[in-house]
Amino acid sequence: MNFSQSSRLATIVSTVRRTSVSTLVHVSSKPSLLEKGSSRHASCLYRNFSICTKVSEEHRSVQDTNLNNPNLESLLLSTKHQTGPVVDKATDEQEPGPLHGIRVLDLTRVLAGPYCTQLLGDLGAEVIKVENPKGGDDTRAWGPPFAPNKDPADSVLTESAYFLSVNRNKKSITVNLRSKEGQALIHDLVQKVDVLVENYVPGKLAEMGLGYEQLSKLNPRLVYASITGYGQTGPYANRPGYDVMIEAEAGLMYITGEEHGPPVKVGVAVTDLTTGLYAHGGILAALFARFRTGRGQHVDCSLLESQVATLANIGSSYLIAGQEAKRMGTAHPSIVPYQVLETRDSHIMIGAGNDGQFRTLCKVMQLDSLSDNPLYKTNRDRVTNRDTLIRILTNRLKSENNKFWLKALEGRGVPFAPINNIEGTFKHPQVLARGMVHEIEHPKAGKIKLCGTPVKYSDTKPTIRTPPPLLGQHTDEVLSGVLGYAEDKIRALKEGNAV
């Protein structure tokens, strides 16, 4: 069975799980069991086949319905080839995203957590973002800049560019987690979701009855992901985590900056973003493991460990050879030339990763004899004589402007790039050609531009379906539509300041 078939089966198993059936399930006679929005493949299977599964809460093992079950595998393979004629992709409706049918409860704020859950949302998951009724996610107020309001009469700017950058494809509900009613509401939601993501200090949610041990009892299939500064255990576990502090503490700031200058931070909160990526991958792996085992698990992800892991070859040089790193600006410790160099009017990034590229570079720069000089003939020679070589190259580059060198190097097989500002980046023809600028209608700001999705799929394409939500925009929708709360109950929760 391949991954695509497994994913379809996972959708079916997930759908059956959400019905909370504990007796005999006869799918073909229960079309209501299919959740709204389930995949067409699952719908076909429900229409054409009758799956009877005896469920015992005490003794049932998910191994009865996993990949080892030849009956279900046979049904799935049959369905793949018996759902009707093949439809031309050019005329068929677009396949839903790869995580279509997965529901995520997002208890995160600021950057690492929201970035993780936005990635899941882009991949098709339904993401319900839980926010504090008093102001919501901290980054809503992190500005300027703020998006302008489409209504000129509305002078209050509330949609920060920061918040808008990591919260699309989400529904916002407001819940007072400190209230008993709010905690009970989360308990109800947990039984309706596949994934919960949080970034509280370890133990904080457990104090409110919302820790992994407590919630996994309500939903044993729950994938519960925690994003913290230092992890769930260890002497620093209870410390809050901040990107720039971890950059300093985990070696990144020490190796960033000019050789004789002070340590500097990276221009974007890269440790937060890296942690969000690690958490996103961890969640996907836990969902796949759940398909095999039927059980969810706790995914423990921290800024510190993510940053240590991404020291990559720099960390390996210390672990393997005891070699301490140092700041080198844009230069590479093992390749020369491989750095930003000055031209007459600007700067250019040039890299010669092998001897052949260096010879070509010398020809372009009309320094042919340089590549035959025993001081610079091999990369090892160039690393040894780095300073003198860089001075020679810089002096030549400064004789012409940036435009001249960019044109001269084009198509010659030597890696090079201009140093673009942010405007230049988003106007880059390849960035535009790959759909990395996306425009969407926001309820308050009107048309806004967002950064597109960086990973392309041939069929189950990621999409930007909805704009970042207003605070509490979907509270009523989720409470009534997902939880089935009556209007009276919703009104009582509002009057009691629970939502």
FIRO-523489 format. One record per residue (C-alpha): residue number from 1; residue in three letters; x, y, z. Coordinates in steps of 0.5 Angstrom, whole numbers. Layout:
<marses>
+-----+-----+-------+-------+-------+
|   k |   r |  east | north |    up |
+-----+-----+-------+-------+-------+
| NUM | ALA |     X |     Y |     Z |
...
+-----+-----+-------+-------+-------+
</marses>
This chain:
<marses>
+-----+-----+-------+-------+-------+
|   k |   r |  east | north |    up |
+-----+-----+-------+-------+-------+
|   1 | MET |     0 |     0 |     0 |
|   2 | ASN |     3 |     7 |    -2 |
|   3 | PHE |     3 |    13 |     2 |
|   4 | SER |    -3 |    16 |    -2 |
|   5 | GLN |    -7 |    10 |    -1 |
|   6 | SER |    -5 |    10 |     7 |
|   7 | SER |    -8 |    17 |     7 |
|   8 | ARG |   -14 |    16 |     4 |
|   9 | LEU |   -15 |    10 |     9 |
|  10 | ALA |   -13 |    15 |    15 |
|  11 | THR |   -19 |    19 |    13 |
|  12 | ILE |   -24 |    14 |    13 |
|  13 | VAL |   -21 |    11 |    20 |
|  14 | SER |   -21 |    18 |    23 |
|  15 | THR |   -28 |    19 |    20 |
|  16 | VAL |   -30 |    13 |    24 |
|  17 | ARG |   -27 |    15 |    30 |
|  18 | ARG |   -30 |    22 |    31 |
|  19 | THR |   -37 |    19 |    31 |
|  20 | SER |   -35 |    15 |    38 |
|  21 | VAL |   -38 |     9 |    35 |
|  22 | SER |   -38 |     4 |    41 |
|  23 | THR |   -42 |    -2 |    38 |
|  24 | LEU |   -43 |    -5 |    31 |
|  25 | VAL |   -42 |     0 |    25 |
|  26 | HIS |   -45 |    -1 |    18 |
|  27 | VAL |   -43 |     5 |    14 |
|  28 | SER |   -47 |     4 |     8 |
|  29 | SER |   -53 |     5 |    12 |
|  30 | LYS |   -50 |    11 |    16 |
|  31 | PRO |   -48 |    16 |    11 |
|  32 | SER |   -49 |    22 |    16 |
|  33 | LEU |   -42 |    19 |    19 |
|  34 | LEU |   -39 |    22 |    14 |
|  35 | GLU |   -36 |    29 |    16 |
|  36 | LYS |   -38 |    35 |    12 |
|  37 | GLY |   -32 |    36 |     7 |
|  38 | SER |   -29 |    29 |     7 |
|  39 | SER |   -25 |    27 |     1 |
|  40 | ARG |   -29 |    24 |    -5 |
|  41 | HIS |   -25 |    18 |    -4 |
|  42 | ALA |   -28 |    16 |     3 |
|  43 | SER |   -35 |    18 |     0 |
|  44 | CYS |   -34 |    13 |    -5 |
|  45 | LEU |   -32 |     8 |    -1 |
|  46 | TYR |   -38 |     9 |     4 |
|  47 | ARG |   -43 |     9 |    -2 |
|  48 | ASN |   -40 |     2 |    -5 |
|  49 | PHE |   -38 |    -2 |     1 |
|  50 | SER |   -41 |    -4 |     7 |
|  51 | ILE |   -36 |    -4 |    13 |
|  52 | CYS |   -38 |    -8 |    19 |
|  53 | THR |   -33 |    -7 |    25 |
|  54 | LYS |   -34 |    -9 |    32 |
|  55 | VAL |   -32 |    -4 |    37 |
|  56 | SER |   -30 |    -6 |    44 |
|  57 | GLU |   -27 |     0 |    48 |
|  58 | GLU |   -24 |    -5 |    53 |
|  59 | HIS |   -21 |   -10 |    48 |
|  60 | ARG |   -21 |    -7 |    41 |
|  61 | SER |   -14 |    -6 |    38 |
|  62 | VAL |   -13 |    -1 |    33 |
|  63 | GLN |    -8 |    -7 |    30 |
|  64 | ASP |   -15 |    -9 |    27 |
|  65 | THR |   -16 |    -4 |    23 |
|  66 | ASN |    -9 |    -1 |    21 |
|  67 | LEU |    -5 |    -3 |    15 |
|  68 | ASN |    -4 |   -10 |    17 |
|  69 | ASN |   -12 |   -12 |    16 |
|  70 | PRO |   -12 |   -15 |     9 |
|  71 | ASN |   -20 |   -14 |     8 |
|  72 | LEU |   -19 |    -6 |     9 |
|  73 | GLU |   -13 |    -6 |     4 |
|  74 | SER |   -17 |   -10 |    -1 |
|  75 | LEU |   -23 |    -5 |     0 |
|  76 | LEU |   -18 |     1 |    -1 |
|  77 | LEU |   -15 |    -2 |    -7 |
|  78 | SER |   -21 |    -4 |   -10 |
|  79 | THR |   -24 |     3 |    -9 |
|  80 | LYS |   -18 |     6 |   -12 |
|  81 | HIS |   -20 |     3 |   -19 |
|  82 | GLN |   -28 |     3 |   -18 |
|  83 | THR |   -30 |    10 |   -17 |
|  84 | GLY |   -32 |    11 |   -24 |
|  85 | PRO |   -28 |    14 |   -30 |
|  86 | VAL |   -22 |    18 |   -30 |
|  87 | VAL |   -23 |    25 |   -30 |
|  88 | ASP |   -18 |    30 |   -33 |
|  89 | LYS |   -15 |    34 |   -28 |
|  90 | ALA |   -15 |    40 |   -32 |
|  91 | THR |   -23 |    40 |   -31 |
|  92 | ASP |   -23 |    36 |   -25 |
|  93 | GLU |   -24 |    40 |   -18 |
|  94 | GLN |   -18 |    41 |   -14 |
|  95 | GLU |   -16 |    36 |   -10 |
|  96 | PRO |   -16 |    38 |    -2 |
|  97 | GLY |   -10 |    40 |     1 |
|  98 | PRO |    -6 |    34 |     4 |
|  99 | LEU |    -8 |    35 |    11 |
| 100 | HIS |   -16 |    36 |     9 |
| 101 | GLY |   -20 |    33 |    15 |
| 102 | ILE |   -15 |    34 |    20 |
| 103 | ARG |   -17 |    39 |    26 |
| 104 | VAL |   -12 |    43 |    30 |
| 105 | LEU |   -14 |    46 |    36 |
| 106 | ASP |    -9 |    52 |    37 |
| 107 | LEU |    -7 |    55 |    44 |
| 108 | THR |    -1 |    58 |    41 |
| 109 | ARG |     1 |    66 |    41 |
| 110 | VAL |     7 |    70 |    38 |
| 111 | LEU |    11 |    67 |    33 |
| 112 | ALA |    14 |    59 |    33 |
| 113 | GLY |     7 |    56 |    35 |
| 114 | PRO |     3 |    60 |    30 |
| 115 | TYR |     8 |    59 |    25 |
| 116 | CYS |     7 |    52 |    26 |
| 117 | THR |     0 |    52 |    26 |
| 118 | GLN |    -1 |    56 |    20 |
| 119 | LEU |     4 |    51 |    16 |
| 120 | LEU |    -2 |    46 |    18 |
| 121 | GLY |    -7 |    50 |    16 |
| 122 | ASP |    -4 |    52 |     9 |
| 123 | LEU |    -4 |    44 |     8 |
| 124 | GLY |   -11 |    44 |     9 |
| 125 | ALA |   -12 |    43 |    16 |
| 126 | GLU |   -18 |    46 |    20 |
| 127 | VAL |   -14 |    50 |    25 |
| 128 | ILE |   -18 |    53 |    31 |
| 129 | LYS |   -14 |    59 |    34 |
| 130 | VAL |   -16 |    60 |    42 |
| 131 | GLU |   -15 |    67 |    44 |
| 132 | ASN |   -15 |    71 |    50 |
| 133 | PRO |   -22 |    75 |    50 |
| 134 | LYS |   -18 |    81 |    53 |
| 135 | GLY |   -14 |    83 |    47 |
| 136 | GLY |   -12 |    76 |    44 |
| 137 | ASP |    -5 |    74 |    41 |
| 138 | ASP |     0 |    79 |    43 |
| 139 | THR |     2 |    80 |    36 |
| 140 | ARG |    -4 |    83 |    34 |
| 141 | ALA |    -1 |    90 |    38 |
| 142 | TRP |     6 |    89 |    35 |
| 143 | GLY |     6 |    95 |    31 |
| 144 | PRO |     7 |    99 |    27 |
| 145 | PRO |     6 |    97 |    21 |
| 146 | PHE |    -1 |    96 |    21 |
| 147 | ALA |    -5 |    94 |    15 |
| 148 | PRO |   -10 |   100 |    13 |
| 149 | ASN |   -17 |   100 |    14 |
| 150 | LYS |   -21 |    99 |     8 |
| 151 | ASP |   -27 |   104 |    11 |
| 152 | PRO |   -24 |   111 |    11 |
| 153 | ALA |   -28 |   113 |    17 |
| 154 | ASP |   -25 |   107 |    21 |
| 155 | SER |   -19 |   111 |    24 |
| 156 | VAL |   -17 |   105 |    29 |
| 157 | LEU |   -11 |   101 |    26 |
| 158 | THR |   -11 |    94 |    29 |
| 159 | GLU |    -9 |    89 |    24 |
| 160 | SER |    -1 |    89 |    25 |
| 161 | ALA |     3 |    86 |    20 |
| 162 | TYR |     6 |    81 |    25 |
| 163 | PHE |     0 |    78 |    26 |
| 164 | LEU |    -2 |    78 |    19 |
| 165 | SER |     4 |    74 |    17 |
| 166 | VAL |     3 |    68 |    21 |
| 167 | ASN |    -5 |    67 |    22 |
| 168 | ARG |    -8 |    66 |    16 |
| 169 | ASN |   -13 |    59 |    15 |
| 170 | LYS |   -15 |    60 |    22 |
| 171 | LYS |   -21 |    61 |    26 |
| 172 | SER |   -21 |    65 |    32 |
| 173 | ILE |   -25 |    64 |    38 |
| 174 | THR |   -24 |    67 |    45 |
| 175 | VAL |   -24 |    63 |    51 |
| 176 | ASN |   -22 |    65 |    58 |
| 177 | LEU |   -18 |    59 |    60 |
| 178 | ARG |   -18 |    61 |    67 |
| 179 | SER |   -25 |    60 |    68 |
| 180 | LYS |   -28 |    53 |    69 |
| 181 | GLU |   -33 |    54 |    64 |
| 182 | GLY |   -27 |    56 |    59 |
| 183 | GLN |   -24 |    50 |    61 |
| 184 | ALA |   -30 |    45 |    60 |
| 185 | LEU |   -31 |    48 |    53 |
| 186 | ILE |   -23 |    46 |    51 |
| 187 | HIS |   -25 |    39 |    54 |
| 188 | ASP |   -31 |    39 |    49 |
| 189 | LEU |   -26 |    41 |    43 |
| 190 | VAL |   -21 |    37 |    45 |
| 191 | GLN |   -26 |    31 |    44 |
| 192 | LYS |   -27 |    34 |    37 |
| 193 | VAL |   -20 |    35 |    34 |
| 194 | ASP |   -14 |    31 |    32 |
| 195 | VAL |    -8 |    36 |    34 |
| 196 | LEU |    -7 |    41 |    40 |
| 197 | VAL |    -1 |    45 |    40 |
| 198 | GLU |     1 |    50 |    45 |
| 199 | ASN |     7 |    54 |    48 |
| 200 | TYR |     6 |    55 |    55 |
| 201 | VAL |    11 |    54 |    60 |
| 202 | PRO |    11 |    47 |    62 |
| 203 | GLY |     6 |    45 |    68 |
| 204 | LYS |     2 |    52 |    66 |
| 205 | LEU |    -4 |    48 |    62 |
| 206 | ALA |    -4 |    42 |    67 |
| 207 | GLU |    -5 |    47 |    73 |
| 208 | MET |   -12 |    49 |    69 |
| 209 | GLY |   -13 |    41 |    67 |
| 210 | LEU |   -11 |    42 |    60 |
| 211 | GLY |    -4 |    38 |    60 |
| 212 | TYR |    -3 |    32 |    56 |
| 213 | GLU |    -4 |    27 |    61 |
| 214 | GLN |   -11 |    30 |    63 |
| 215 | LEU |   -13 |    31 |    56 |
| 216 | SER |   -11 |    25 |    53 |
| 217 | LYS |   -16 |    21 |    57 |
| 218 | LEU |   -21 |    25 |    54 |
| 219 | ASN |   -18 |    23 |    47 |
| 220 | PRO |   -13 |    18 |    47 |
| 221 | ARG |   -12 |    19 |    39 |
| 222 | LEU |   -10 |    27 |    41 |
| 223 | VAL |    -3 |    29 |    38 |
| 224 | TYR |    -1 |    34 |    43 |
| 225 | ALA |     5 |    38 |    41 |
| 226 | SER |     8 |    43 |    46 |
| 227 | ILE |    13 |    49 |    44 |
| 228 | THR |    17 |    51 |    50 |
| 229 | GLY |    24 |    55 |    51 |
| 230 | TYR |    28 |    49 |    54 |
| 231 | GLY |    23 |    43 |    53 |
| 232 | GLN |    19 |    39 |    59 |
| 233 | THR |    25 |    37 |    63 |
| 234 | GLY |    32 |    39 |    65 |
| 235 | PRO |    34 |    44 |    70 |
| 236 | TYR |    32 |    50 |    65 |
| 237 | ALA |    25 |    47 |    64 |
| 238 | ASN |    21 |    52 |    67 |
| 239 | ARG |    24 |    58 |    64 |
| 240 | PRO |    20 |    62 |    59 |
| 241 | GLY |    24 |    62 |    52 |
| 242 | TYR |    25 |    68 |    47 |
| 243 | ASP |    28 |    67 |    40 |
| 244 | VAL |    34 |    72 |    41 |
| 245 | MET |    36 |    69 |    48 |
| 246 | ILE |    36 |    63 |    45 |
| 247 | GLU |    40 |    65 |    39 |
| 248 | ALA |    45 |    68 |    44 |
| 249 | GLU |    45 |    62 |    49 |
| 250 | ALA |    45 |    56 |    44 |
| 251 | GLY |    51 |    59 |    40 |
| 252 | LEU |    48 |    62 |    34 |
| 253 | MET |    49 |    69 |    36 |
| 254 | TYR |    57 |    67 |    37 |
| 255 | ILE |    58 |    65 |    30 |
| 256 | THR |    54 |    71 |    27 |
| 257 | GLY |    57 |    78 |    25 |
| 258 | GLU |    64 |    80 |    22 |
| 259 | GLU |    70 |    77 |    25 |
| 260 | HIS |    73 |    83 |    29 |
| 261 | GLY |    66 |    86 |    31 |
| 262 | PRO |    61 |    84 |    36 |
| 263 | PRO |    56 |    78 |    36 |
| 264 | VAL |    49 |    80 |    32 |
| 265 | LYS |    43 |    77 |    32 |
| 266 | VAL |    40 |    74 |    25 |
| 267 | GLY |    35 |    79 |    22 |
| 268 | VAL |    29 |    75 |    23 |
| 269 | ALA |    27 |    71 |    29 |
| 270 | VAL |    30 |    64 |    26 |
| 271 | THR |    30 |    60 |    32 |
| 272 | ASP |    23 |    61 |    33 |
| 273 | LEU |    21 |    59 |    25 |
| 274 | THR |    26 |    53 |    26 |
| 275 | THR |    22 |    51 |    32 |
| 276 | GLY |    16 |    52 |    28 |
| 277 | LEU |    18 |    48 |    23 |
| 278 | TYR |    21 |    42 |    27 |
| 279 | ALA |    14 |    42 |    31 |
| 280 | HIS |    10 |    42 |    24 |
| 281 | GLY |    14 |    36 |    22 |
| 282 | GLY |    14 |    32 |    29 |
| 283 | ILE |     6 |    33 |    29 |
| 284 | LEU |     6 |    30 |    22 |
| 285 | ALA |    10 |    24 |    24 |
| 286 | ALA |     6 |    23 |    30 |
| 287 | LEU |    -1 |    23 |    26 |
| 288 | PHE |     3 |    18 |    21 |
| 289 | ALA |     5 |    14 |    27 |
| 290 | ARG |    -3 |    14 |    30 |
| 291 | PHE |    -5 |    11 |    24 |
| 292 | ARG |    -1 |     5 |    25 |
| 293 | THR |    -2 |     5 |    33 |
| 294 | GLY |    -9 |     8 |    34 |
| 295 | ARG |    -6 |    13 |    39 |
| 296 | GLY |    -4 |    20 |    40 |
| 297 | GLN |     2 |    22 |    44 |
| 298 | HIS |     6 |    28 |    47 |
| 299 | VAL |    11 |    32 |    42 |
| 300 | ASP |    16 |    36 |    46 |
| 301 | CYS |    19 |    41 |    42 |
| 302 | SER |    24 |    47 |    44 |
| 303 | LEU |    27 |    53 |    42 |
| 304 | LEU |    34 |    51 |    45 |
| 305 | GLU |    34 |    44 |    42 |
| 306 | SER |    32 |    46 |    35 |
| 307 | GLN |    37 |    52 |    35 |
| 308 | VAL |    43 |    47 |    37 |
| 309 | ALA |    40 |    42 |    32 |
| 310 | THR |    41 |    47 |    27 |
| 311 | LEU |    48 |    49 |    28 |
| 312 | ALA |    49 |    43 |    23 |
| 313 | ASN |    56 |    43 |    21 |
| 314 | ILE |    59 |    48 |    25 |
| 315 | GLY |    56 |    44 |    31 |
| 316 | SER |    59 |    38 |    28 |
| 317 | SER |    66 |    41 |    27 |
| 318 | TYR |    66 |    42 |    35 |
| 319 | LEU |    64 |    35 |    37 |
| 320 | ILE |    68 |    31 |    32 |
| 321 | ALA |    74 |    35 |    32 |
| 322 | GLY |    74 |    40 |    38 |
| 323 | GLN |    74 |    46 |    33 |
| 324 | GLU |    71 |    52 |    36 |
| 325 | ALA |    67 |    57 |    31 |
| 326 | LYS |    68 |    64 |    30 |
| 327 | ARG |    65 |    70 |    27 |
| 328 | MET |    66 |    70 |    19 |
| 329 | GLY |    61 |    75 |    17 |
| 330 | THR |    59 |    73 |    10 |
| 331 | ALA |    65 |    68 |     9 |
| 332 | HIS |    65 |    61 |     9 |
| 333 | PRO |    70 |    57 |    14 |
| 334 | SER |    72 |    52 |     9 |
| 335 | ILE |    71 |    55 |     2 |
| 336 | VAL |    74 |    61 |    -1 |
| 337 | PRO |    72 |    66 |    -5 |
| 338 | TYR |    65 |    65 |    -2 |
| 339 | GLN |    62 |    71 |     1 |
| 340 | VAL |    60 |    78 |     0 |
| 341 | LEU |    65 |    83 |    -4 |
| 342 | GLU |    65 |    90 |    -5 |
| 343 | THR |    64 |    93 |   -12 |
| 344 | ARG |    64 |   100 |   -14 |
| 345 | ASP |    57 |   102 |   -12 |
| 346 | SER |    54 |    96 |    -8 |
| 347 | HIS |    56 |    89 |    -6 |
| 348 | ILE |    55 |    82 |    -9 |
| 349 | MET |    55 |    75 |    -7 |
| 350 | ILE |    60 |    71 |   -10 |
| 351 | GLY |    62 |    63 |    -9 |
| 352 | ALA |    67 |    59 |   -12 |
| 353 | GLY |    65 |    52 |    -9 |
| 354 | ASN |    71 |    48 |   -13 |
| 355 | ASP |    77 |    50 |   -17 |
| 356 | GLY |    73 |    50 |   -24 |
| 357 | GLN |    69 |    55 |   -22 |
| 358 | PHE |    75 |    59 |   -19 |
| 359 | ARG |    78 |    59 |   -26 |
| 360 | THR |    72 |    61 |   -29 |
| 361 | LEU |    71 |    67 |   -24 |
| 362 | CYS |    78 |    69 |   -26 |
| 363 | LYS |    77 |    69 |   -33 |
| 364 | VAL |    70 |    73 |   -32 |
| 365 | MET |    74 |    78 |   -28 |
| 366 | GLN |    80 |    78 |   -33 |
| 367 | LEU |    85 |    75 |   -28 |
| 368 | ASP |    87 |    69 |   -31 |
| 369 | SER |    94 |    68 |   -28 |
| 370 | LEU |    91 |    68 |   -21 |
| 371 | SER |    88 |    61 |   -22 |
| 372 | ASP |    95 |    58 |   -24 |
| 373 | ASN |    98 |    61 |   -18 |
| 374 | PRO |   100 |    56 |   -13 |
| 375 | LEU |    98 |    60 |    -8 |
| 376 | TYR |    91 |    60 |   -10 |
| 377 | LYS |    90 |    54 |   -15 |
| 378 | THR |    86 |    49 |   -10 |
| 379 | ASN |    81 |    51 |    -5 |
| 380 | ARG |    86 |    49 |     1 |
| 381 | ASP |    91 |    54 |    -2 |
| 382 | ARG |    85 |    59 |    -2 |
| 383 | VAL |    83 |    58 |     5 |
| 384 | THR |    90 |    58 |     7 |
| 385 | ASN |    91 |    65 |     3 |
| 386 | ARG |    84 |    68 |     4 |
| 387 | ASP |    86 |    75 |     6 |
| 388 | THR |    91 |    76 |     0 |
| 389 | LEU |    86 |    73 |    -5 |
| 390 | ILE |    80 |    77 |    -2 |
| 391 | ARG |    84 |    84 |    -3 |
| 392 | ILE |    86 |    82 |   -10 |
| 393 | LEU |    79 |    80 |   -12 |
| 394 | THR |    76 |    86 |    -8 |
| 395 | ASN |    80 |    91 |   -12 |
| 396 | ARG |    78 |    88 |   -19 |
| 397 | LEU |    71 |    88 |   -17 |
| 398 | LYS |    71 |    96 |   -15 |
| 399 | SER |    73 |    98 |   -22 |
| 400 | GLU |    66 |    97 |   -24 |
| 401 | ASN |    59 |    98 |   -22 |
| 402 | ASN |    55 |    92 |   -19 |
| 403 | LYS |    50 |    92 |   -26 |
| 404 | PHE |    57 |    91 |   -30 |
| 405 | TRP |    59 |    85 |   -26 |
| 406 | LEU |    52 |    82 |   -25 |
| 407 | LYS |    51 |    82 |   -33 |
| 408 | ALA |    58 |    79 |   -34 |
| 409 | LEU |    57 |    73 |   -29 |
| 410 | GLU |    50 |    71 |   -32 |
| 411 | GLY |    50 |    64 |   -35 |
| 412 | ARG |    58 |    63 |   -33 |
| 413 | GLY |    57 |    57 |   -28 |
| 414 | VAL |    59 |    61 |   -22 |
| 415 | PRO |    54 |    62 |   -16 |
| 416 | PHE |    53 |    70 |   -15 |
| 417 | ALA |    47 |    74 |   -13 |
| 418 | PRO |    46 |    81 |   -12 |
| 419 | ILE |    44 |    83 |    -5 |
| 420 | ASN |    37 |    85 |    -5 |
| 421 | ASN |    33 |    89 |     0 |
| 422 | ILE |    26 |    86 |     2 |
| 423 | GLU |    22 |    90 |    -4 |
| 424 | GLY |    27 |    87 |    -9 |
| 425 | THR |    26 |    80 |    -6 |
| 426 | PHE |    18 |    81 |    -7 |
| 427 | LYS |    19 |    84 |   -14 |
| 428 | HIS |    24 |    78 |   -16 |
| 429 | PRO |    21 |    75 |   -22 |
| 430 | GLN |    22 |    68 |   -20 |
| 431 | VAL |    19 |    70 |   -13 |
| 432 | LEU |    13 |    72 |   -17 |
| 433 | ALA |    13 |    66 |   -22 |
| 434 | ARG |    13 |    61 |   -16 |
| 435 | GLY |     7 |    65 |   -13 |
| 436 | MET |    10 |    67 |    -7 |
| 437 | VAL |     6 |    73 |    -7 |
| 438 | HIS |    -1 |    72 |    -5 |
| 439 | GLU |    -7 |    77 |    -5 |
| 440 | ILE |   -13 |    76 |    -1 |
| 441 | GLU |   -19 |    80 |     2 |
| 442 | HIS |   -19 |    81 |     9 |
| 443 | PRO |   -26 |    83 |    13 |
| 444 | LYS |   -23 |    90 |    16 |
| 445 | ALA |   -16 |    91 |    12 |
| 446 | GLY |   -19 |    90 |     5 |
| 447 | LYS |   -14 |    87 |     0 |
| 448 | ILE |    -8 |    85 |     3 |
| 449 | LYS |    -2 |    81 |     1 |
| 450 | LEU |     1 |    75 |     4 |
| 451 | CYS |     7 |    71 |     3 |
| 452 | GLY |     6 |    65 |    -1 |
| 453 | THR |     7 |    57 |     1 |
| 454 | PRO |    14 |    55 |    -1 |
| 455 | VAL |    12 |    48 |    -2 |
| 456 | LYS |     9 |    46 |    -8 |
| 457 | TYR |     5 |    39 |    -9 |
| 458 | SER |     2 |    36 |   -16 |
| 459 | ASP |    -5 |    34 |   -13 |
| 460 | THR |    -6 |    36 |    -6 |
| 461 | LYS |    -4 |    43 |    -7 |
| 462 | PRO |    -3 |    48 |     0 |
| 463 | THR |    -8 |    54 |    -1 |
| 464 | ILE |    -9 |    60 |     2 |
| 465 | ARG |   -17 |    60 |     3 |
| 466 | THR |   -18 |    65 |     9 |
| 467 | PRO |   -15 |    71 |    11 |
| 468 | PRO |   -12 |    72 |    18 |
| 469 | PRO |   -18 |    72 |    23 |
| 470 | LEU |   -21 |    78 |    27 |
| 471 | LEU |   -21 |    77 |    34 |
| 472 | GLY |   -26 |    72 |    36 |
| 473 | GLN |   -29 |    72 |    29 |
| 474 | HIS |   -31 |    65 |    29 |
| 475 | THR |   -33 |    64 |    37 |
| 476 | ASP |   -41 |    63 |    35 |
| 477 | GLU |   -39 |    59 |    29 |
| 478 | VAL |   -35 |    54 |    33 |
| 479 | LEU |   -39 |    53 |    39 |
| 480 | SER |   -45 |    52 |    35 |
| 481 | GLY |   -42 |    48 |    29 |
| 482 | VAL |   -37 |    44 |    32 |
| 483 | LEU |   -39 |    43 |    39 |
| 484 | GLY |   -47 |    43 |    38 |
| 485 | TYR |   -48 |    48 |    43 |
| 486 | ALA |   -55 |    51 |    44 |
| 487 | GLU |   -56 |    59 |    43 |
| 488 | ASP |   -58 |    59 |    51 |
| 489 | LYS |   -51 |    56 |    53 |
| 490 | ILE |   -47 |    60 |    48 |
| 491 | ARG |   -51 |    67 |    51 |
| 492 | ALA |   -49 |    64 |    58 |
| 493 | LEU |   -42 |    63 |    57 |
| 494 | LYS |   -41 |    70 |    54 |
| 495 | GLU |   -45 |    73 |    60 |
| 496 | GLY |   -40 |    69 |    65 |
| 497 | ASN |   -34 |    72 |    61 |
| 498 | ALA |   -32 |    65 |    59 |
| 499 | VAL |   -32 |    67 |    52 |
+-----+-----+-------+-------+-------+
</marses>
